[in-house]
């Protein structure tokens, strides 16, 4: 099946225009609030070792929670008729399997990156669709990973290009966070005894995390639909 980035981008834009409001609840619950809490409450000592860094530990926890958000938003994008509350409940049922898939995919990617960097990027691209496959096709963990690997065959470079584009978007979106960090210092909205981030910086970081999560989930959902040959014309209605 042809994997056309222009058609994919058009489908994502239309999906966001029609359903962004439906994605805000899971994004707020599983991206924004965890990010806000960690930013405001976690203090990192200047001399903290990498393995003892509380930001690493709590950041890992927010990534685990974010899996729920990714599931709920992907379910809603693939099945718009499903109410948001039901999408979240379905996400809860699929969470254990999704967590294992995310963990195994992450480990495989890290091993590949440590090997020669490029293999890790290729692995990440080939396992990109494990969440949509889990939602739509179920099956054993290894079968889901194999299915994603097969679906992305021949499209690795395009997917890596998409990853690069999303990374640029994230970096650009993060620039206001840096600016608001300085503003927090001027306004005295941060308390170094509690957490490292000020209020404005923490809110901005949560918004960026939410936007990034929504965008990544919708891209994966629409890419899955395109690669399985599912008509996506209905998303333009």
SULBELLIN-V665368 format. One record per pair of residues at least 24 apart in sequence whose C-alpha atoms are under 6 Angstrom apart, sorted by the first residue. I is the first residue (numbers start at 0). GAP is how many residues later the second one is. D is the distance in Angstrom with one decimal. If there is no record, write none. Layout:
BEGIN
I	GAP	D
I	GAP	D
END
This chain:
BEGIN
0	226	5.5
22	50	5.9
25	43	5.3
26	42	5.9
26	183	5.3
29	35	5.8
29	36	5.2
29	39	5.1
30	35	5.7
30	178	5.9
30	179	5.1
31	174	4.3
31	178	5.5
33	28	5.8
34	171	5.1
35	166	5.3
35	170	5.4
38	158	5.3
38	163	5.3
39	155	4.8
39	157	5.5
40	153	5.4
40	154	4.4
41	153	4.6
42	152	4.2
42	153	5.1
69	147	5.6
73	143	5.5
73	147	5.8
124	31	6.0
124	34	6.0
125	26	5.4
131	89	5.9
176	24	5.3
176	27	5.6
END
